Amino acid sequence: MDGTRVEQVGRNGAGREGGGDRAGSAVARRWQGPCTPSGGRGSGGLLAHLADEEGSATAEYAIATMAAVGFAGLLVVILKGDEVRGILTDLVTRALTSGG
């Protein structure tokens, strides 16, 4: 075998080596050792697939952060305009004077 070991764990967490599954028991299998494909395409298996995805979440966060910064910059440029400033001032003035 290739060094892969399967340990069956019952409901109470007690492990047993080998042995078949009992009907109705909750069995979790933990794999230790290298992950090899079982006849599928490619030669890397699960670990190679996960290695390809390494760092992708960080890149996605960086892209989302840059988009948020760009949107904030656009809002600053828009809100600095005289027309928008007049509209916002008028809105605040009406809100303060019409309070009941």
Buried (B, 14 or more C-beta within 10 A) or exposed (E): EEEEEEEBBBEEEEEEEEEEEEEEEEEEEEEEEEBBEEEEEEEEBEEEEEEEEEEEEEEEEEEEEEEEEEEEEEEEEEEEEEEEEEEEEEEEEEEEEEEE
